[in-house]
């Protein structure tokens, strides 16, 4: 499944929220330098969707606030 998120880096309170329009916002405490924030977002999404990090991959938006991730459904538990 593909998930579009809005990334918020350098956040004091890391979390995942949905807004009134249903968009997923991921707040992480990592800086957007050398892909560190993207790595933390992958970790956060894996925990949020209760799957392994290896099943979450960045498809689009490596240097953008809006990103698209692919989450494989092989081991996803809801």
PyMOL commands that set and color helices and strands:
alter all, ss='L'
color gray80, all
select helices_A, chain A and resi 36-48+53-55
alter helices_A, ss='H'
color red, helices_A
select strands_A, chain A and resi 2-8+15-18+24-27+56-60+66-71
alter strands_A, ss='S'
color yellow, strands_A
deselect
rebuild
show_as cartoon
